[in-house]
């Protein structure tokens, strides 16, 4: 991989900027394809005859493949050359994107989504690596701001694009939407990346035991996180077995990487203050980022009855402001300490979650507008300065490992965050239901009066039998209690998200200035 020589000044060629733009466009599409499909999952499941439970594998297969390939990408780019590897994977990502739209059944869709995720996952760390190796330090904030659009804007705008395409064009277009920008990306990569020879002998010396334990461990862990809530976690023998496999495999992977002379990933980078704290904050950012994009659509569907397009319109106000703000972040980084921007962004993101804790059944699109705007401002301020701080002082030979760890752990944080929120939401709904139910008793005059009023309402609207009308009244009260329990549980989930972001803010407070880190080198 060609590396920028800072001794030549801060001039960047047009071809380099084209490479940066093309690679970040690819990363944007790869991240977008997580949320754009999730927003339309019900439509896809119905079209290919998948059940609600099994249909979850449409997303899970993509995520498993993506999270496995991210750590492999830096090494494979050295084996096949950056240009060959990136262009080949970008082309195959487009091929399998189109193929997903032609799937006829669940089995086909799972295989095609896994292949789409495997080739698309390469685009994320490669974009980050290109930015921190081809751009001089003075220009990296601009490149990292472009990368921030993939990391925070893409998940936020995914449901908006997915909902619109599904409701107006059909679910197939959530896959076809990749083709035109993908073709442009391929042409730009072909033009801008310099040819380099392959280094196939690296295959012979590859960290194959590390690769095997990592792939098995991450696959098992991702499956546990995706399926655990549905299968009652450790009440399921399958989840128990997969958890043991994940624990053993990932422990072996860590031991192998720390003792190998040619490790796949340099895990010792995590001992460096800025990189370790930056990755930790990025992990927690991932839990909140993907967690909030998961929990808001569930709330709007379950409590407000919104369809995919309506949900997309609500979440658009988390995404669209970022499109305006993120390009301004490099200018802010010239005027303000990057640590201040990260802390401010995380604090704003946390505040937006605190604004949602007092939910009622009346909270819908209008009431969510300002929390979403605050969330957008916070998210826009985080990624570029956090990436700059985390990678300050990272040597060129460690850039691939740094990129893989930084991006893999954000995605893993998102998977853990969604799994935790699913379980937390269920448990808090049960808790609030247990608290509310005793207060709705036939021994209370207010309850008997409410049943009488509802019985009269049902009899006035077509129910002739008094006993049936009374039964409908009791059922309606039960639904109301359940709805109130869910609303309160959703409020609790936003408390949890805010708490994670406060921890990330605390981690960011201990980051050093980039200049101090660079001076320290590898220490």
Buried (B, 14 or more C-beta within 10 A) or exposed (E): BEEBEEEEEEEBEEBBBBBBBBBBBBBBBBBBBBBBBBBBBBBBBEBBEBEEEEBBBBBBBBBBBBBBBBBBBBBBBBBBBBBBBBBEBBBBBBBBBBBBBEBEEBEBBBBBBBBBBBBBBBBBBBBBBBBBBBBBBEBBBBBBBBBBBBBBBBBBBBBBBBBBBBBEEBBBBBBBBBBEBBEEBBEBBBEBBEEBEEEEEBEEEBBEBBBBBBBBBBBBBBBBBBBBBEBEBEEBEEBEEBBEBBBBBBEBBBEBBEEEEEBBBBBBBBEBBBBBBBBBBBBBBBBBBBBBBBBBBBBBBBBBEBBBBBBBBBBBBBBBBBBEBBBEBBEBBEEBBBBBBBBBBBBBBBBBBBBBBEBEEEBBBEEBEEBBBBBBBBBBBBBBBBBBBBBBBBEEEBBBBBBBBBBBBBBBBBBBBBBBBBBBBEEBBEBBBEEBEEEBEEEEEEBEEBBEEBBEBBBEEEBEEEEEBBBBBBEBBEEBBBBBBBBBBBBBBBBBBBBBBBBBBBBBEEBBBBEEBBEBEEE
